[in-house]
């Protein structure tokens, strides 16, 4: 079994108190959100629901719902994070 790296930016980094973390691969993207919610309760509503997600610098279309959505069956056409991938959670950036 391999691993992938998850990078946290801005509020994601503040919420987890980490800049990055390593997880086992392969892992379907929706399962990652469930893992993060279990590890960091409340992260879905406070951070993930507003984040953009990249895998290997490419943006991924993601519908991050509430906690009930995390438990639904994962369809066969979801993105799977593979060994060696670099995933980033990028919260919205505001400027003034």
C-alpha positions in Angstrom: 0.0 0.0 0.0 1.3 3.5 -0.9 0.7 6.9 0.4 -0.3 10.4 -0.8 0.3 13.8 0.7 -2.5 16.2 1.6 -1.5 19.9 1.8 -3.5 22.3 4.0 -3.6 26.0 3.2 -5.0 29.1 5.1 -8.1 28.1 7.3 -7.5 24.4 6.6 -4.1 24.7 8.0 -5.3 26.7 11.0 -8.1 24.2 11.7 -5.9 21.1 11.6 -2.8 22.8 13.0 -0.8 21.2 10.2 0.6 22.2 6.8 0.4 18.7 5.4 -0.4 15.1 6.3 0.2 11.7 4.7 -2.7 9.2 4.1 -2.8 5.7 2.7 -3.6 5.3 -1.0 -5.6 4.6 -3.0 -8.5 6.5 -1.5 -11.7 7.7 -3.2 -11.9 11.5 -2.7 -15.3 11.4 -0.9 -13.8 8.9 1.6 -11.0 11.5 2.3 -13.6 14.0 3.4 -15.2 11.4 5.7 -11.7 10.6 7.2 -11.0 14.3 7.8 -14.4 14.9 9.4 -13.8 11.9 11.8 -10.3 13.1 12.6 -11.2 16.9 12.8 -14.9 17.1 13.9 -16.6 20.1 12.3 -14.1 20.5 9.5 -16.7 19.8 6.8 -18.9 22.7 7.7 -16.2 25.2 8.8 -13.6 24.5 6.1 -14.2 21.8 3.5 -17.5 23.1 2.3 -15.8 26.2 1.0 -12.5 24.7 -0.3 -11.2 24.1 -3.7 -9.4 20.8 -4.2 -6.5 20.0 -6.4 -4.8 16.7 -7.2 -1.3 17.1 -8.7 -2.0 20.8 -9.3 -5.3 20.2 -11.3 -8.5 21.5 -9.9 -11.2 18.8 -9.2 -14.9 19.4 -9.2 -16.1 18.4 -5.8 -19.5 18.6 -4.2 -18.8 18.5 -0.4 -22.1 18.2 1.3 -23.0 18.0 4.9 -22.4 15.1 7.3 -25.2 13.0 5.8 -23.6 13.1 2.4 -20.4 11.6 3.8 -22.2 8.4 4.6 -23.8 7.8 1.2 -22.6 5.1 -1.1 -19.8 6.2 -3.4 -20.6 6.0 -7.1 -18.2 4.2 -9.4 -17.1 7.3 -11.3 -15.6 9.2 -8.4 -12.0 10.5 -8.4 -9.6 8.1 -6.6 -6.4 9.5 -5.0 -3.5 7.3 -6.0 -0.1 6.6 -4.5 2.2 9.5 -4.8 -0.5 12.1 -5.6 -0.4 15.5 -4.0 -3.8 16.8 -2.9 -4.4 20.3 -1.7 -7.3 21.9 0.2 -7.4 25.6 -0.8 -9.9 27.7 1.1 -11.2 30.9 -0.6 -8.8 33.8 -0.5 -10.1 37.3 0.1 -8.3 40.6 -0.7 -8.9 44.0 0.6 
